[in-house]
Structure formats: structure tokens, C-alpha cells
Amino acid sequence: MDKIESYEKVLINISPRKWPSFLMKNAFVSGNEINIELAEEFARVGTVMDFKRFIRIDYTDAPEGSEKSFLTYCGILGLGKYLSKYYDKGLLIQLRERANDPRLPIRQAVVKALQYIGRQKSHRLVDYIADWKNGTPLEQRACIAAVCSPELLKDRKSILEALELLEWVTVTFVGDVDWNKDYEVLQEEVAQCWAIVVVANPEKGKQVMERWMKEDHLLVDVMMKKSLLNNSMQVLEGEWVNKWLQNLTTQ
């Protein structure tokens, strides 16, 4: 019996009232590493009422690295599973709020939850989070990280939707930016996503990215350089990458 089967068996056979204690007891593997397998299994077995209850656990009550914060993590994945089947505006709002959580694992859980939705139907995900691109830097980061996931860029429509979203978020750095650590996080994600989309569709991706590399805007240039230095870009498009790195250096 593997771990996943073992977790499933335990969760099904113990009282739901004991779920929180079981989850917290097994929250981490190898020190402080989140037990993702257990969280994903709970997302399949748990109920929407549990997910709602767990997602409300705030960082003040369950700081990053605490066993209790794992309940929030599990609740977010559970809502992702639920929303992949059913639309619920209120739950999407709660998920969006958690995209701004100061706990990094919780923000990562939000991206995983959105990916659950996208796996069922990537175009549904784009509709669900259409307004996130106008939100805070961390909300923008969550939506592009999910939509630009390699596993979701399987057809031309998905790639074009990802490019449209990515361009919209990139525009953020053209205007006046009240720079803080959240924008730094977003900048890193935007650079990563450009590389992912170009690798997924080099012809269209390079065409759009070249327009941005001609902008001669400091913050955009920084992102483009980071993207060009991505290992996957270097391997797939080495000659093109070197050409544009040189151009950006001399601009």
C-alpha cells in the first residue's frame, strides 16, 4: 500500500471530527516540507464545509511553518477541487483573498487550486479569474502562474489566452510602480511565464516577446533579460536568445 492509498484509507475510516488533528500531525515530511500528497488526498475526500472552515484560518492564528497552517493549505486545495466542478463566486473571492496571504505555502496552494480548475477546462479558469489581472501584484502573480502552467498550454487557444493575460500584467511595469516586495515577486513570475509561453509556442511567443523587448523600458527590460536567461529558453532558442540579450544590453 503506497502513501496515497494509506492516507485515503485513514481519512475515510476515521471520524471527520478527527481530520484536523490527523492532518496537523502529518503536516510535514522531511522537516518543514509540506505534505502535498496528504493535502491532495484530503482535497478529494473532504467536504466543502471543511474546506470553507480551513481556508478561514488566518496567518495570525496559524503562522507560516505551523501545523495549523497546513489546514489552510488543505482547505485551499479542496476549494480548487470543488471549483473545478462547480462555480461559486463567493468561494472564488475567498481564494483570491488567500492569493495575498503573507505565507508563501498558502500562496502556492492558491496556484495549485487554480490549476485544478484549469485541468478540467483551461478556458473556464481564464473566465473565473478574469478580474484578478486588475488586482494586487500577488493576485496578478497567482493568475499568470496558473494560466501559464506548461500542463495547461496544450492548444493554440490556451496559449493565446496566456499571452493576452501575460501582456496585460506586463503593462503593470510600464506605468508608475510603487515598488515593494510584492512587485518583486510578480516581476520574477512574469519573467518565468514569458519563458514558459515561448517554449510552448516559439513562433507566436517570440513574436509577441520581441515587441516588448523593443519597448526600451527599464523594468520591462529587466524581466525580459531574466526570461531570456531561463534554462529552457537557452536550450530551445539559444541563437535567438543571445541575439536579444545583446540587443537589450546595448539599448
JORA-V693537 format. One record per backbone hydrogen bond with DSSP energy under -0.5 kcal/mol. CO is the residue of the C=O (numbers start at 1). NH is the residue of the N-H. Records with the same first field share a line. If there is no record, write none. Layout:
CO: NH + NH
//
This chain:
2: 6
3: 7
4: 8
5: 9
6: 10
7: 11
8: 12
9: 13
10: 14
15: 18
16: 19
18: 22
19: 23
20: 24
21: 25
22: 26
24: 27
27: 35
29: 33
30: 32
33: 29
34: 36
35: 39
36: 40
37: 41
38: 42
39: 43
40: 44
41: 44 + 45
42: 46
47: 51
48: 52
49: 53
50: 54
51: 55
52: 56
54: 57
56: 58
58: 61 + 62
63: 66
66: 70
67: 70
68: 71 + 72
69: 73
70: 74
71: 75
72: 76
73: 77
74: 78
75: 79
76: 80
77: 81
78: 82
79: 83
80: 84
82: 85 + 86
88: 92
89: 93
90: 94
91: 95
92: 96
93: 97
94: 98
95: 99
96: 99
97: 100
98: 101
102: 104
103: 106 + 107
104: 108
105: 109
106: 110
107: 111
108: 112
109: 113
110: 114
111: 115
112: 116
113: 117
114: 118
115: 119
116: 120
117: 121
121: 124 + 125
122: 126
123: 127
124: 128
125: 129
127: 130
129: 132 + 133
131: 134
132: 135
136: 140
137: 141
138: 142
139: 143
140: 144
141: 145
142: 146
143: 147
144: 148
146: 149
149: 152 + 153
150: 153
152: 154
155: 159
156: 160
157: 161
158: 162
159: 163
160: 164
161: 165
162: 166
163: 167
164: 168
165: 169
166: 170
167: 171
169: 172
170: 173
171: 174 + 175
176: 178
177: 179
180: 183 + 184
181: 185
182: 186
183: 187
184: 188
185: 189
186: 190
187: 191
188: 192
189: 193
190: 194
191: 195
192: 196
193: 197
194: 198
195: 199
196: 200
197: 201
201: 205
202: 206
203: 207
204: 208
205: 209
206: 210
207: 211
208: 212
209: 213
210: 214
211: 214
212: 215
217: 221
218: 222
219: 223
220: 224
221: 225
222: 226
223: 227
224: 228
225: 229
227: 230
230: 234
231: 235
232: 236
233: 237
237: 241
238: 242
239: 243
240: 244
241: 245
242: 246
243: 247
244: 248
245: 249
246: 250
247: 251
//
